[in-house]
């Protein structure tokens, strides 16, 4: 067998020793494939090293109760957080994998500081919205989300993003579809006004670029480098303290990104 292959090996050696156009093409193709595989493995390794899922949102959006429900399944009274909380969350799937949930403060004076601290470790982000108070808070919600989306580290790593429309157990809660439409409208307005502002006035503490989405087009979430999804959920649940939370779609999403 080895003897039969020898002529072909000799031919290959001669081609490499006096490379013609065909041999150079083959070598170039092999080099491109090798570099592509190397870059792919590097990207996969970097992604697998990011195991954190950040819970972001304004104060009283329900992040901390959502955090507690995911970890324990039980209802508990919460108060406004002034620091982060983290714990390992095992996804409800056959994969047996886990991620680290990190609940970050939503207070205006703290939220960007904590985002700066944990953003590099983010595999995914859950941005929690109060669906009941959304209509009066839409500008504040959009402002915070804008700061997250233009962050240079977030843009580079492109963690999966879930907009969790919480408090759906309340009758006056806005739907995920309406929340998405309103956020796209507000983010488009922010993009236009920030782009028109002098650079010195547009610089954010997170160091992100001013441009969001595609220039010359109205903003929508499909223009972002990360995949963005919306779900409706209720950390409190329809039966309140005695019942279970309603966030099956959130659990499925966590299992998918883990």
C-alpha positions in Angstrom: 0.0 0.0 0.0 2.8 2.4 1.0 4.6 1.5 -2.2 1.6 2.3 -4.3 1.3 5.7 -2.8 5.0 6.6 -3.2 4.7 7.9 -6.8 2.0 10.3 -5.7 4.0 11.5 -2.7 7.0 12.0 -5.0 4.9 14.0 -7.4 3.6 16.2 -4.5 7.2 16.8 -3.3 8.3 17.9 -6.8 5.3 20.2 -7.0 6.2 21.8 -3.7 9.9 22.1 -4.5 9.2 23.9 -7.8 5.7 25.3 -7.2 3.7 26.2 -10.2 0.4 28.2 -10.2 -1.6 25.0 -9.3 0.5 24.2 -6.3 0.5 27.8 -5.1 -3.3 27.8 -5.3 -3.5 24.6 -3.3 -1.2 26.0 -0.7 -3.1 29.3 -0.5 -6.4 27.4 -0.1 -4.9 25.3 2.7 -3.6 28.4 4.4 -7.0 30.1 4.3 -8.7 26.9 5.7 -6.2 26.7 8.5 -6.6 30.3 9.4 -10.4 30.1 9.3 -10.4 27.0 11.6 -8.0 28.8 14.0 -10.1 31.9 14.2 -13.3 29.8 14.6 -11.7 27.9 17.5 -10.5 31.1 19.1 -14.0 32.6 18.8 -15.6 29.5 20.3 -13.1 29.4 23.1 -13.8 33.1 23.9 -17.5 32.5 23.9 -17.4 29.4 26.1 -15.3 31.3 28.6 -18.2 33.8 29.0 -20.7 32.1 31.3 -22.5 35.1 32.8 -26.1 36.1 32.1 -26.7 39.7 33.2 -30.1 40.8 34.4 -30.5 44.4 33.5 -33.4 46.9 33.7 -34.8 49.9 35.6 -35.6 49.9 39.3 -38.8 48.0 40.1 -38.8 46.1 36.8 -38.8 42.8 38.8 -35.2 41.7 38.1 -34.5 40.6 41.7 -37.7 38.6 42.0 -37.0 37.0 38.6 -33.5 36.2 39.8 -34.9 34.5 43.0 -37.6 32.6 41.2 -35.2 31.2 38.6 -32.9 30.0 41.4 -35.4 28.8 44.0 -38.8 28.7 42.4 -40.2 30.5 45.4 -41.7 34.0 45.8 -39.9 36.4 48.1 -40.3 40.1 49.0 -37.6 42.2 47.4 -36.2 45.7 47.6 -34.2 48.0 45.4 -30.7 46.5 44.9 -27.6 48.7 45.5 -25.1 45.9 44.6 -24.9 42.9 42.4 -26.1 39.3 43.3 -24.9 36.2 41.5 -25.5 32.5 41.6 -25.1 29.4 39.4 -28.2 28.5 37.5 -28.6 25.0 36.1 -30.6 25.1 32.9 -33.7 22.9 32.7 -32.6 20.7 29.8 -30.8 17.4 29.3 -27.5 19.1 28.6 -26.7 19.5 32.3 -25.0 22.8 31.7 -25.1 25.9 33.8 -24.6 29.7 33.6 -24.0 32.3 36.2 -26.9 34.6 36.7 -25.9 38.1 37.8 -28.6 40.6 39.0 -27.4 44.2 38.5 -28.8 47.3 40.2 -31.2 49.3 38.2 -30.7 52.6 39.9 -29.7 55.3 37.4 -26.5 56.2 39.4 -25.3 52.6 39.6 -26.4 50.6 36.6 -23.7 51.7 34.1 -21.0 51.2 36.7 -22.1 47.6 37.3 -22.5 47.0 33.5 -18.9 48.2 33.1 -17.7 45.7 35.7 -19.5 42.6 34.3 -20.0 43.2 30.5 -16.9 41.4 29.4 -18.1 38.2 31.0 -21.6 38.3 29.5 -22.7 35.3 27.4 -26.2 36.8 27.3 -28.2 39.7 28.6 -31.8 39.6 29.9 -33.2 43.2 29.8 -36.2 43.2 32.1 -39.0 45.6 31.4 -42.0 46.5 33.6 -44.8 45.9 31.2 -47.3 47.8 33.4 -45.3 51.0 33.8 -43.8 50.8 30.4 -45.9 53.6 28.8 -44.6 56.2 31.3 -41.1 54.8 31.5 -40.5 54.2 27.8 -38.0 57.0 27.4 -36.0 55.9 30.5 -36.1 52.3 29.4 -34.9 53.2 25.9 -32.2 55.4 27.2 -30.7 52.6 29.3 -31.0 50.1 26.6 -29.4 52.5 24.1 -26.4 52.8 26.5 -26.1 49.0 26.6 -26.4 48.6 22.8 -23.7 51.2 21.9 -21.2 49.8 24.3 -18.1 48.8 22.4 -17.6 45.5 24.4 -21.2 44.5 23.9 -21.0 45.2 20.2 -17.8 43.2 19.9 -18.9 40.2 21.9 -22.5 40.4 20.7 -24.1 38.4 23.6 -27.6 37.1 23.0 -30.2 39.7 24.1 -33.6 38.9 25.6 -36.1 41.6 26.3 -38.2 40.1 29.1 -41.6 41.9 29.3 -42.4 41.2 33.0 -45.5 41.6 35.1 -47.8 40.1 32.5 -50.1 38.9 35.3 -51.4 42.5 35.6 -54.4 43.3 33.3 -52.9 46.7 32.2 -49.6 45.1 31.1 -48.4 46.0 27.6 -47.7 43.2 25.1 -44.2 42.2 23.9 -45.1 43.3 20.4 -46.2 46.8 21.5 -43.1 47.1 23.7 -40.8 46.1 20.8 -42.5 48.7 18.5 -42.2 51.5 21.0 -38.6 50.7 21.9 -37.6 50.7 18.2 -39.3 54.0 17.8 -37.6 55.6 20.8 -34.2 54.1 20.0 -34.4 55.5 16.5 -35.2 58.9 18.0 -32.2 58.6 20.4 -30.0 57.6 17.5 -30.9 60.6 15.4 -30.5 63.1 18.3 -27.3 61.6 19.5 -25.8 61.5 16.0 -26.6 65.1 15.5 -25.0 66.1 18.9 -21.3 67.1 19.1 -19.0 64.1 19.8 -18.0 65.5 23.2 -21.6 65.6 24.3 -22.3 62.1 23.0 -19.5 60.2 24.8 -20.9 57.7 27.2 -19.3 56.3 30.2 -19.2 52.9 28.5 -17.2 54.2 25.6 -19.5 53.0 22.8 -19.9 54.5 19.3 -22.7 56.9 18.5 -24.2 55.0 15.6 -26.8 52.4 16.3 -28.2 50.1 13.6 -27.9 50.9 9.9 -27.3 54.4 8.7 -30.1 55.9 6.6 -32.7 53.4 7.8 -35.2 53.5 10.7 -33.8 51.4 13.5 -35.1 47.9 14.2 -33.6 45.2 16.4 -32.7 43.0 13.4 -29.9 45.5 12.5 -27.9 44.6 15.7 -24.9 42.2 15.6 -26.5 40.1 18.4 -29.8 38.1 18.2 -32.6 39.9 20.0 -35.7 38.2 21.2 -38.8 39.3 23.2 -40.8 37.2 25.7 -43.7 37.8 28.0 -43.3 36.7 31.5 -44.4 37.2 35.1 -42.0 36.7 38.0 -44.9 37.0 40.4 -47.2 34.7 38.6 -51.0 34.8 38.2 -51.6 33.3 41.7 -49.2 35.7 43.4 -47.1 34.6 46.4 -48.7 31.1 46.6 -48.3 30.2 42.9 -45.6 29.6 40.5 -43.9 32.2 38.2 -44.9 32.3 34.6 -41.6 32.3 32.6 -41.5 29.1 30.7 -40.3 31.0 27.5 -37.5 32.6 29.6 -36.3 29.2 30.8 -36.3 27.8 27.3 -34.2 30.7 26.1 -31.7 30.2 28.9 -31.4 26.6 28.0 -30.8 27.5 24.4 -28.0 30.0 25.1 -26.3 28.0 27.8 
